[in-house]
Amino acid sequence: MERSGVTGDRGITANPKTTVMRKATIGIIIPVHNRVGHTVACIDSISRSTYQGFRVYVVDDGSTDGTASILAERHPHVKVVRGDGSLWWTKATNLGIRQALDDGVDHVLLLNNDNLLSRETLGELLRVSHDRGGAIVGSVVVVKDDGGWRVKHACLASGVDRGIKARNPYYNRYLEDLPEIMTTEILSGQGSLIPRWVFDKTGFFDSVHFPQYMADFDFFMRCRRKGIPMFVARNAIVEDDPTSTGIHMSFERVPSFRGFARSLIAINSHRNVRANVAYFRRYSKDAVRCLFGLAIFYAGYLTSFFLAKLGMRRVRFFLINHFR
């Protein structure tokens, strides 16, 4: 079940001159529910890091595939925090963060179990955070295609007033096209390094309004409002498997009409109406822009769905690349 990763045959490497901050401890938080093969591959990639000052916290939210016992055998150094199957991403992440902070870690790293780290990612995140006065630092999340490594996201800007949860200027570009250090308005939960002092200032992730998706965007928007600096380091690389989780849509995986309707109410959907309304209400400048943003957002989703159904790949890609 394990996948080839960024540290082996696929050959992603970052800057070999990365300065390693030896004294800092990183608590790596990985919420999981089943998919133990992904979890093992993720931790395998972490274990190959050039920086070894980390502790891994797997929040096992009711897995039925033997996750805890397999990790005890394969990675006995990992601390497994048990959930009852009802935590979803946000409560599970908060539980792991609290455990890591209680254990005295200096930084928290957010990660999904379908992520793989390059060998240099941890050291590069610490170096940039240190050089920027203890800032939050995000990774570049990439996916593999035939031409090389394409950017899923790097720096992100809020776009709630124009109907976009996050503007993604480097989407689908090649990794080498990015600047070395980028400022960002928000980050995702994939490979973001957060110093422990940030939680004292902002609190934890909002599990009430955002039980699964957008809790990360909301958290970093709150950080932004408090003036906490955030950057993205090009040489901190996280590989993602974009097909492995949640309800999403692509030309290879187009939902039925029933599936489309379900995506509007399912917790594990980016398009969940309740979560999106909460997000747009919280961050739009006024009620008119909130309604406008939601209308544009869902009109775009509906258009994308029908284009995918009709197989109009080029039109859909054009719209995504020009309005993302």
C-alpha positions as CSV (number, residue, x, y, z in Angstrom):
1,M,0.0,0.0,0.0
2,E,3.0,2.3,0.4
3,R,3.7,4.8,-2.3
4,S,7.0,5.9,-3.7
5,G,7.9,9.2,-2.2
6,V,9.8,12.5,-2.4
7,T,12.9,11.1,-0.7
8,G,13.5,8.1,-2.9
9,D,12.9,7.1,-6.5
10,R,11.0,10.3,-7.4
11,G,14.0,12.4,-6.6
12,I,12.6,15.6,-5.1
13,T,15.4,17.4,-3.3
14,A,15.7,20.8,-1.7
15,N,18.6,23.1,-1.0
16,P,21.5,20.9,0.3
17,K,22.9,23.9,2.2
18,T,19.9,24.1,4.5
19,T,20.9,25.2,8.0
20,V,19.6,22.8,10.6
21,M,18.4,24.3,13.9
22,R,19.5,21.5,16.2
23,K,18.0,22.6,19.5
24,A,14.3,23.1,18.4
25,T,11.8,20.3,18.8
26,I,9.0,19.9,16.2
27,G,5.8,18.1,17.2
28,I,4.4,16.6,13.9
29,I,0.6,16.2,14.1
30,I,-1.0,13.6,11.8
31,P,-4.7,13.0,12.2
32,V,-5.8,9.7,10.7
33,H,-8.8,7.4,10.2
34,N,-7.7,4.2,8.5
35,R,-5.4,4.2,5.4
36,V,-2.5,2.8,7.5
37,G,-0.4,2.3,4.3
38,H,-0.4,6.1,3.7
39,T,0.4,6.7,7.4
40,V,3.4,4.4,7.4
41,A,4.7,5.9,4.1
42,C,4.3,9.4,5.6
43,I,6.2,8.5,8.7
44,D,8.8,6.7,6.6
45,S,9.5,10.0,4.8
46,I,9.7,11.9,8.0
47,S,12.2,9.4,9.5
48,R,14.5,10.1,6.5
49,S,14.7,13.8,7.3
50,T,18.1,15.4,7.7
51,Y,16.8,17.1,10.8
52,Q,15.9,14.6,13.5
53,G,14.7,16.9,16.3
54,F,11.0,15.9,16.0
55,R,8.3,13.9,17.7
56,V,5.5,12.3,15.7
57,Y,1.9,12.4,17.1
58,V,-0.6,10.3,15.2
59,V,-4.2,11.0,16.3
60,D,-5.9,7.7,15.5
61,D,-9.6,8.6,15.3
62,G,-11.3,5.2,15.5
63,S,-9.3,3.4,12.8
64,T,-10.4,-0.2,12.1
65,D,-7.4,-1.3,10.0
66,G,-4.9,-1.9,12.8
67,T,-3.2,1.5,12.6
68,A,-2.1,1.5,16.2
69,S,-0.6,-2.0,16.3
70,I,1.1,-1.6,12.9
71,L,2.7,1.7,14.0
72,A,3.8,0.1,17.3
73,E,5.6,-2.5,15.2
74,R,6.9,-0.3,12.3
75,H,7.5,3.0,14.2
76,P,7.5,2.5,17.9
77,H,8.8,6.0,18.5
78,V,5.4,7.5,17.3
79,K,3.0,8.6,20.0
80,V,-0.5,7.4,19.1
81,V,-3.3,9.5,20.6
82,R,-6.6,7.7,20.5
83,G,-9.9,9.2,19.3
84,D,-13.4,7.6,19.2
85,G,-14.1,8.1,15.5
86,S,-16.0,11.4,15.8
87,L,-13.2,13.9,15.9
88,W,-12.8,14.7,12.2
89,W,-9.8,16.7,11.2
90,T,-10.1,19.7,13.5
91,K,-10.8,18.1,16.8
92,A,-8.1,15.5,16.1
93,T,-5.6,18.1,15.2
94,N,-6.3,20.1,18.3
95,L,-6.0,17.0,20.4
96,G,-2.6,16.3,18.9
97,I,-1.4,19.9,19.3
98,R,-2.4,20.0,23.0
99,Q,-0.5,16.7,23.6
100,A,2.6,18.0,21.8
101,L,2.5,21.4,23.7
102,D,2.1,19.5,27.0
103,D,5.3,17.6,26.0
104,G,7.2,20.8,25.6
105,V,7.7,21.0,21.8
106,D,8.9,24.3,20.4
107,H,7.0,24.1,17.1
108,V,4.0,22.3,15.7
109,L,4.0,20.9,12.1
110,L,0.6,20.1,10.5
111,L,0.6,17.2,8.2
112,N,-1.9,14.8,6.5
113,N,-1.1,11.1,6.3
114,D,-1.2,11.3,2.5
115,N,1.7,13.7,2.6
116,L,5.4,12.9,2.0
117,L,8.3,15.1,3.1
118,S,11.5,15.8,1.3
119,R,14.6,15.1,3.4
120,E,15.3,18.8,3.9
121,T,11.8,20.1,4.6
122,L,12.0,20.1,8.4
123,G,15.4,21.8,8.6
124,E,14.4,24.4,5.9
125,L,11.1,25.3,7.7
126,L,13.1,25.9,11.0
127,R,15.8,27.9,9.2
128,V,13.3,30.2,7.6
129,S,11.3,30.6,10.7
130,H,14.4,31.4,12.7
131,D,15.7,33.9,10.0
132,R,12.3,35.6,10.0
133,G,12.1,36.1,13.8
134,G,10.0,33.1,14.7
135,A,7.4,33.4,11.9
136,I,5.0,30.8,10.8
137,V,6.4,29.0,7.7
138,G,4.5,26.9,5.1
139,S,5.8,24.3,2.7
140,V,5.3,24.1,-1.0
141,V,2.8,21.3,-1.7
142,V,3.4,19.6,-5.0
143,V,1.9,16.8,-7.1
144,K,3.7,14.7,-9.7
145,D,2.9,14.9,-13.4
146,D,4.7,13.7,-16.6
147,G,6.6,17.0,-16.9
148,G,7.9,17.1,-13.3
149,W,6.6,18.5,-10.0
150,R,3.6,20.8,-10.3
151,V,2.6,23.2,-7.5
152,K,-0.7,22.4,-5.8
153,H,-0.3,25.5,-3.6
154,A,2.4,27.7,-2.2
155,C,1.6,31.2,-1.0
156,L,-2.2,31.9,-0.8
157,A,-4.2,35.1,-0.6
158,S,-7.6,35.5,0.8
159,G,-10.2,36.0,-1.9
160,V,-13.5,35.8,0.0
161,D,-14.8,39.1,-1.4
162,R,-14.5,37.8,-5.0
163,G,-15.9,34.4,-4.4
164,I,-12.7,32.5,-3.9
165,K,-11.7,31.1,-0.5
166,A,-8.0,31.4,-1.4
167,R,-6.3,32.9,-4.4
168,N,-3.5,30.6,-5.5
169,P,-1.1,32.4,-7.9
170,Y,1.4,29.6,-8.4
171,Y,-1.2,26.9,-9.0
172,N,0.0,24.3,-11.6
173,R,3.4,26.0,-12.1
174,Y,6.6,24.0,-11.9
175,L,8.4,24.0,-8.6
176,E,11.6,25.7,-10.0
177,D,9.5,28.7,-11.1
178,L,8.8,29.8,-7.5
179,P,10.8,32.5,-5.5
180,E,12.9,31.0,-2.7
181,I,10.9,32.8,0.0
182,M,7.3,34.0,-0.4
183,T,5.1,36.0,1.9
184,T,1.6,34.7,2.3
185,E,-1.7,35.8,3.8
186,I,-2.9,32.3,4.7
187,L,-1.6,28.7,4.7
188,S,-3.0,25.2,4.6
189,G,-2.8,22.3,7.0
190,Q,-0.2,20.5,4.8
191,G,3.3,21.2,6.0
192,S,2.9,24.4,8.0
193,L,5.3,25.0,10.9
194,I,3.8,27.0,13.8
195,P,5.8,28.2,16.8
196,R,4.2,27.3,20.1
197,W,3.8,31.0,21.1
198,V,1.3,31.4,18.3
199,F,-1.3,29.2,20.1
200,D,-1.1,31.5,23.1
201,K,-2.0,34.4,20.9
202,T,-4.6,32.9,18.6
203,G,-6.0,29.8,20.4
204,F,-6.6,26.5,18.6
205,F,-8.5,25.5,15.5
206,D,-12.3,26.2,15.4
207,S,-13.9,22.8,15.5
208,V,-17.4,24.2,15.9
209,H,-17.7,26.0,12.6
210,F,-15.1,24.0,10.6
211,P,-15.0,20.4,11.8
212,Q,-13.1,19.1,8.7
213,Y,-12.3,21.6,5.9
214,M,-11.3,25.3,6.1
215,A,-10.3,25.2,9.8
216,D,-6.8,25.7,8.6
217,F,-7.7,28.8,6.5
218,D,-9.7,30.2,9.4
219,F,-6.8,29.7,11.8
220,F,-4.3,31.4,9.5
221,M,-6.7,34.2,8.8
222,R,-6.9,34.8,12.5
223,C,-3.1,34.8,12.7
224,R,-3.0,37.4,9.9
225,R,-5.5,39.6,11.7
226,K,-3.2,39.5,14.7
227,G,-0.2,40.6,12.6
228,I,1.7,37.3,12.9
229,P,4.1,37.1,9.9
230,M,3.7,34.1,7.6
231,F,6.0,32.9,4.8
232,V,6.4,29.9,2.4
233,A,9.8,28.3,1.8
234,R,10.3,26.9,-1.7
235,N,12.8,24.4,-0.5
236,A,10.4,23.0,2.1
237,I,8.6,20.4,-0.1
238,V,5.6,18.3,0.7
239,E,4.2,15.8,-1.9
240,D,0.5,15.3,-1.8
241,D,-1.8,12.6,-3.1
242,P,-4.8,14.8,-4.1
243,T,-7.1,11.9,-4.9
244,S,-7.0,10.1,-1.6
245,T,-9.2,12.0,0.7
246,G,-12.5,13.9,1.0
247,I,-15.2,14.5,-1.6
248,H,-13.7,16.2,-4.5
249,M,-14.1,16.5,-8.3
250,S,-11.7,15.9,-11.2
251,F,-12.1,14.7,-14.8
252,E,-11.1,11.2,-13.6
253,R,-13.6,11.4,-10.7
254,V,-16.7,13.2,-11.6
255,P,-19.6,12.7,-9.1
256,S,-23.1,11.8,-10.0
257,F,-25.9,14.4,-9.6
258,R,-26.6,12.8,-6.2
259,G,-22.9,12.9,-5.3
260,F,-22.9,16.6,-6.3
261,A,-25.9,17.3,-4.0
262,R,-24.2,15.3,-1.2
263,S,-21.1,17.4,-1.5
264,L,-23.0,20.4,-0.4
265,I,-23.9,18.9,3.0
266,A,-21.1,16.3,3.7
267,I,-18.6,17.2,6.4
268,N,-15.8,15.8,4.3
269,S,-16.4,18.1,1.4
270,H,-14.7,21.4,0.5
271,R,-18.1,22.6,-0.7
272,N,-20.0,22.0,2.5
273,V,-22.5,24.9,2.6
274,R,-22.5,25.3,6.4
275,A,-18.7,25.7,6.6
276,N,-18.5,27.9,3.6
277,V,-21.2,30.3,4.8
278,A,-19.4,30.5,8.2
279,Y,-16.1,31.3,6.5
280,F,-17.5,33.9,4.1
281,R,-19.5,35.6,6.9
282,R,-16.5,35.8,9.1
283,Y,-14.1,37.2,6.6
284,S,-16.1,39.2,4.0
285,K,-16.0,42.9,4.6
286,D,-19.8,43.3,4.7
287,A,-23.1,41.3,4.1
288,V,-23.3,42.3,0.5
289,R,-19.8,41.0,-0.3
290,C,-20.5,37.9,1.7
291,L,-23.6,37.1,-0.4
292,F,-21.8,38.1,-3.6
293,G,-18.8,35.9,-2.7
294,L,-21.0,32.9,-1.9
295,A,-23.0,33.3,-5.1
296,I,-19.8,33.4,-7.2
297,F,-18.2,30.5,-5.3
298,Y,-21.2,28.2,-5.8
299,A,-21.8,29.3,-9.3
300,G,-18.2,28.5,-10.1
301,Y,-18.6,25.0,-8.5
302,L,-21.8,24.3,-10.5
303,T,-20.1,25.5,-13.7
304,S,-17.1,23.3,-13.0
305,F,-19.4,20.3,-12.3
306,F,-21.2,20.6,-15.7
307,L,-17.9,21.2,-17.6
308,A,-16.5,18.0,-16.0
309,K,-19.7,16.1,-16.8
310,L,-19.4,17.2,-20.5
311,G,-15.7,16.4,-20.6
312,M,-14.8,20.0,-21.5
313,R,-11.3,19.7,-20.0
314,R,-9.7,22.7,-21.8
315,V,-12.5,25.1,-20.9
316,R,-12.5,24.0,-17.3
317,F,-8.7,24.3,-17.0
318,F,-8.8,27.8,-18.6
319,L,-11.3,29.0,-16.1
320,I,-9.4,27.4,-13.1
321,N,-6.1,28.9,-14.3
322,H,-7.5,32.4,-14.9
323,F,-9.8,32.7,-11.9
324,R,-8.0,30.8,-9.2
